[in-house]
Amino acid sequence: MLRIEDITLSVAGRPLLEGASAVVPDGHKVGIVGRNGTGKTTLFRAIRGELPLEVGTIQLPKGARIGGVSQEVPGSEATLLDTVLEADIERAALLADTSQDPARIAEVQTRLADIDAWSAEGRASAILKGLGFDEGQQHMPCSAFSGGWRMRVALAGVLFAQPDLLLLDEPTNYLDLEGALWLESYLARYPHTVLVISHDRGLLNRAVGHILHLEDRRLTLYAGGYDAFAETRAARLAAQEAEARKQEQRRAHLQSYVDRFRYKADKARQAQSRLKALARMKPITSPQETALRRFTFPEPEELSPPIVAMDGGAVGYDGRPVLSKLALRIDQDDRIALLGRNGEGKSTLSKLLAGKLPALAGTVTKARTLRVGYFAQHQVEELVVDQTPLDHLRRHFPAEAPGKLRARLAGFGLTADQADTTVARLSGGQKARLSLLLATLDAPHMLILDEPTNHLDIESREALVEALTEYTGAVILVSHDMHLLSLVADRLWLVSGGRVAPWDGDLEDYRAHLLGAQNPREEKPKAKPRPRPSREAVLALRAEVRRAEERIEKLSAMEDKLAARLADPALYEDARGGEREVWQKKYAEVREAMDRAETLWLRAEEKLAAAQG
């Protein structure tokens, strides 16, 4: 059992925890949530004994092993498999024991059997495979992999070692969707206690049974996953708000009596009594939720569909194709999620669409005035660390007034203070916001986002969902965040085996497919009634219907304009007919887009009707 009792902890003179307490029973899986900067990682350091407590205690069972992913990722010449096997220190020490004493030999062999040492290689290999390493890669040296992949090796090592208390800090940040879903399943079956800091709602709903919330320097433990926590907390905040209003009304009433009668002889005693009552009233703080830190994407002008079309396209590196036979079409109102295991080519396709890579074959046709915004995690690292966000914007708008530059930053949730802070001192989430702003400066018609939620807290992720819902350009998403994908994407493309094709199913089918279900649709229980969708799900479906209706309205207006142009007799006076063919082709493309839009609208209406019963 982990017992945290009345701890107080400060870092650099800033108090993060004050009189905080919590009890986590053995074997519990607990998600730790709270806004960025509230002290979640600092709490982990205190549990590991790396930071001294000012007040209070943290107690663990005697001899309990604590494990977590080290910031020093392995980079040696040892193979991935050997690196993971060495993470179990006891097993490694027993195997290295060269004692010739028969009693010691027997003791070692017994202990090796107790810890199931002989199946260790198979277990380590299975963990590495789940995190995205095939059999060939498992026998390569760690030094052959980049930092992000080495972080996966470090994660594999701590999972293999199976400590009594497993501490994971944002473990999905270096994983793709497939790895994140595998980790969810693994943690749900993990035999010991788990504390995981995460902003991934999918993991917090499926892999943990409790939520430990860090807010106002206190810890509060909630039963259930993240959705249950959010609902319970919302009700608690509403009750606290109502109680604060009632107390304020009572204070106003007492103060009014005192003001009227405190100097009247016959009422002085009553007035004094009410003054004492006011003094005794313990203030109830009205919860002041920080305003949702919005993203404000600029709105692009409308382009004729399609904005991108490929026929027989291929893309790769050094003349070698990673993807080929690409026959794809993207319209400005598309919301597309790219699915597929890491290394299959999702980022390669994103770079082709962004113009970062040339096509090796086939034709790629883009709208003449198409502007593309591209965000990838490496761009966060390419920010100039000794410059401020204002400096970054001045490079793009040297003549723009400082007030307008600050307004642009504020539209992406960067405050006045942060605008003047060097990038080196910004948090990961603030850097991500700055990079997203820079990617959308010219109001792109298509926004390509490769893992945009890394380093964003849950509130910021919800703000991103809202911004993408309102955005009028096309969105191409690569993300391990199932919640983001489910609320934003209305089309799924599977990148696999050197090809890109529509995924025949929804995200839950894909999740079941990844976790090994052979026939996910057939295995769903039919006898039990379907659970009633959450309010959030219904709102998402309504937004989908609204987007579909807006899409049809825009295409209808475009169709009317093209029909009017085609009805112009002057268009038919040109004997060559070249201009006429162009307009006829545009009209046919808009009609095709209208058919697709109407199909999507009907599907959205059906899903909404089913959800509302």
Secondary structure, 3 states (H helix, E strand, C coil): CEEEEEEEEEECCEEEEEEEEEEECCCCEEEEECCCCCCHHHHHHHHCCCCCCCEEEEECCCCCCEEECCCCCCCCCCEHHHHHHCCCHHHHHHHHCCCCCHHHHHHHHHHHHHCCHHHHHHHHHHHHHHCCCCHHHHCCEHHHCCHHHHHHHHHHHHHHHCCCEEEEECHHHHCCHHHHHHHHHHHHHCCCEEEEECCCHHHHHHCCCEEEEEECCEEEEEECCHHHHHHHHHHHHHHHHHHHHHHHHHHHHHHHHHHHHCCCHHHHHHHHHHHHHHHHCCCCCCCCCCCCCCCCCCCCCCCCCCCEEEEEEEEEECCEEEEEEECCEECCCCEEEEECCCCCCHHHHHHHHHCCCCCCEEEEEECCCCCEEEEEHHHHHCCCCCCCHHHHHHHHCCCCCHHHHHHHHHCCCCCHHHHCCCHHHCCHHHHHHHHHHHHCCCCCCEEEEECCCCCCCHHHHHHHHHHHHHCCCEEEEECCCHHHHHHHCCEEEEEECCEEEECCCCHHHHHHHHCCCCCCCCCCCCCCCCCCCCHHHHHHHHHHHHHHHHHHHHHHHHHHHHHHHHCCHHHHCCCCCHHHHHHHHHHHHHHHHHHHHHHHHHHHHHHHHHHCC
